[in-house]
Amino acid sequence: MASCKSSIALNLTDRVGSSYPPRVSGEIHVIIGPMFAGKTTSLLRRIRSERNNGRNVAMIKSSKDTRYAIDSVVTHDGVKFPCWALPDLTSFRHNVGEDAYEKLDVIGIDEAQFFEDLYDFCCKVADNDGKTVILSGLDGDYLRSFGSVLDIIPLADTVTKLTARCEVCGKKAFFTFRKTAATQTELIGGADLYMPVCRQHYVNGQTVVETSRIVLESTSVHHQTTQLSCLEAATAAVLQSQ
């Protein structure tokens, strides 16, 4: 974060006394919520609106996300928009080219939580380069924390918090529950791996997962796949009974 402040300070210093007019600052807009809340749909709607108003736009997604298409951002209901699939945001300017980058007015970022350099990129693009950044992403993973997106919120001009519907009871869902026993933070998937849930069923589900894991690890079950399927079945059964 310090690097962002330093770059902004340097940029302002360079412009003091210059005969060139100062560059107009850009904007940062954040769309957050659990999975299946319509974040990507909302992002594409805003990007298309900007394009229809005559602004030059570009879309970025993580190259890790290959669920629907490699070179497109795709909503869960199949709406597509061409994009740059990149391992990091820092490489975007080089990949798009200097001339094309200078002409851009708006940059959209889907699944922003996958970019570790999100904070520095947004600082530079909005504050130094005067562009508008619109990003969508999870504000929490299945363990409730996803730092890269949360770090941007204090810098954002607007923050839109979307909700889904709890798949268990139908109430508003603010949380994402992982239906498998896998523990890695980045596990890319859709409805086969995740479900939106309300607070009650998020807490209940996490309790079941942890309890089931402890029980299974203390038994004589040797095959990992058997352990995982048992845990998943137990979790699903308890959630559906709530």
Summary of the structure (lengths in Angstrom):
residues: 242
radius of gyration: 20.8
end to end distance: 43.2
largest distance: 76.7
contacts: 719
relative contact order: 0.16
helix: 40%
strand: 19%
